[in-house]
Amino acid sequence: MANLVEVTSQQQLEELFGKAGKCLTVLHFQAAWAPQCVQMNEVMAELAKEHTHVTFVKLEAEAVPEVSEKYGVSSVPTFLFFKAGEKIDSLDGAHALELTKKVQRLAVSGGQTGADENSGTDLNQRLKKLINTAPCMLFMKGTSQEPRCGFSRQIVALLKQHNIQFSTFDILSDEEVRQGLKTYSNWPTYPQLYVNGELVGGLDIVKELAESGELENTCPTAVTLEHRLKIVINKSPVVLFMKGNKETARCGFSRQILEILNSTGVDYDTFDILQDEEVRQGLKIYSNWPTYPQLYVKGELIGGLDIVKELKESGDLVSTLKGEC
């Protein structure tokens, strides 16, 4: 993938900055010994497919210490975001959702050329894209974790209280969006809440919707854990919940069950419980099965390693995986 590269020197990195110009560059400070870095590299690979004009760079933090020291990087994974060789944002830790949001936001902030940036038509297209980034978008001062004004703090609290699933855009980070959206929406103040690309209103409107009981009907609510587990369990005919993934098992039991499943020739998907504590704990209760790995076929629990071993020994494993038993 041309826009997903690895650099091994400061000179290489500076050359990449030069080629990228004003387009976004995402620099991942990683370490080969850290499993969370491996996971985030998989996230970067998917983002690189979606954002072809963004350059994604992997760099071994300990192998190129002069770069790590230059940007004050002391832990992995750390992500730094650059435009025109200048750092514009950062993210510490293995937070896939937050990385995705930052890339989505920063990739569309600023055009390819000065003409693009000054074009009202292009600004409207950009605003439309931002508004439709998620089914429910809140334009506010700050973030949902750190609101930067009282009105933004109140609207975030209301949305969370009513279990609304929403994404945010910090207008303080982009003056062009901050001013342009007022004209685009004909709404002079912030925060502004959009649902399915349409303006709902500001704090007063959201308060009225909450008081009338209409807020949940207007905005998409967060998926319950039980519903989420059902979705994950049924994402493919055969799903293995394990420590690690198909390529890298993180425990002996998971490694053994992978070897058995691979020997059958039956296709299956995996879910890494180490990356999602909510699923890891919730599935134990949902399935009434306290340990991992757990194997599901067509949404039904088959069992763990011992059960799979028994099915293999009895000759019933392949037919079970195909849902014939």
WOZIHU-V221325 format. One record per backbone hydrogen bond with DSSP energy under -0.5 kcal/mol. NH is the residue of the N-H (numbers start at 1). CO is the residue of the C=O. Records with the same first field share a line. If there is no record, write none. Layout:
NH = CO  CO
This chain:
4 = 1
5 = 56
7 = 58
13 = 9
14 = 10
15 = 11
16 = 12
17 = 13
18 = 14
19 = 15
20 = 16
21 = 17
23 = 20
25 = 82
26 = 55
27 = 25  80
28 = 26  57
29 = 27  78
30 = 28  59
34 = 31
35 = 33
37 = 34
38 = 34
39 = 35
40 = 36
41 = 37
42 = 38
43 = 39
44 = 40
45 = 41
46 = 42
47 = 43
48 = 44
49 = 45
50 = 46
51 = 47
52 = 50
54 = 51
55 = 24
56 = 3  54
57 = 26  55
58 = 5
59 = 28
60 = 7
61 = 30  59
64 = 60
65 = 62
67 = 64
68 = 64
69 = 65
70 = 66
71 = 67
72 = 69
73 = 68
74 = 72
77 = 29
78 = 29
79 = 91
80 = 27
81 = 89
82 = 25
83 = 86
84 = 21
86 = 83
88 = 81
89 = 81
91 = 79
93 = 77
95 = 93
96 = 94
99 = 95
100 = 96
101 = 97
102 = 98
103 = 99
104 = 100
105 = 101
106 = 102
107 = 103
108 = 104
109 = 106
110 = 108
117 = 113
118 = 114
119 = 116
120 = 118
123 = 119
124 = 120
125 = 121
126 = 122
127 = 123
128 = 124
129 = 125
130 = 126
131 = 127
132 = 128
133 = 130
137 = 194
138 = 167
139 = 137  192
140 = 138  169
142 = 140
143 = 146
148 = 141
153 = 149
154 = 150
155 = 151
156 = 152
157 = 153
158 = 154
159 = 155
160 = 156
161 = 157
162 = 158
163 = 160
164 = 159
165 = 220
166 = 164
167 = 136
169 = 138
171 = 140  169
173 = 170
174 = 171
178 = 174
179 = 175
180 = 176
181 = 177
182 = 178
183 = 179
184 = 180
185 = 181
186 = 182
187 = 182
191 = 139
192 = 139
193 = 201
194 = 137
195 = 198
196 = 135
197 = 131
198 = 195
200 = 193
201 = 193
206 = 202
207 = 203
208 = 204
209 = 205
210 = 206
211 = 207
212 = 208
213 = 209  210
214 = 209
215 = 209
218 = 214
219 = 215
222 = 163
228 = 224
229 = 225
230 = 226
231 = 227
232 = 228
233 = 229
234 = 230
235 = 232
239 = 296
240 = 269
241 = 239  294
242 = 240  271
244 = 242
245 = 248
250 = 243
255 = 251
256 = 252
257 = 253
258 = 254
259 = 255
260 = 256
261 = 257
262 = 258
263 = 259
264 = 260  261
265 = 261  262
266 = 261
269 = 238
271 = 240
273 = 242  271
275 = 272
276 = 273
280 = 276
281 = 277
282 = 278
283 = 279
284 = 280
285 = 281
286 = 282
287 = 283
288 = 284
289 = 284
293 = 241
294 = 241
295 = 303
296 = 239
297 = 300
298 = 237
299 = 233
300 = 297
302 = 295
303 = 295
308 = 304
309 = 305
310 = 306
311 = 307
312 = 308
313 = 309
314 = 310
315 = 311  312
316 = 311
317 = 311
320 = 316
321 = 317
322 = 318
323 = 320
324 = 319
325 = 319
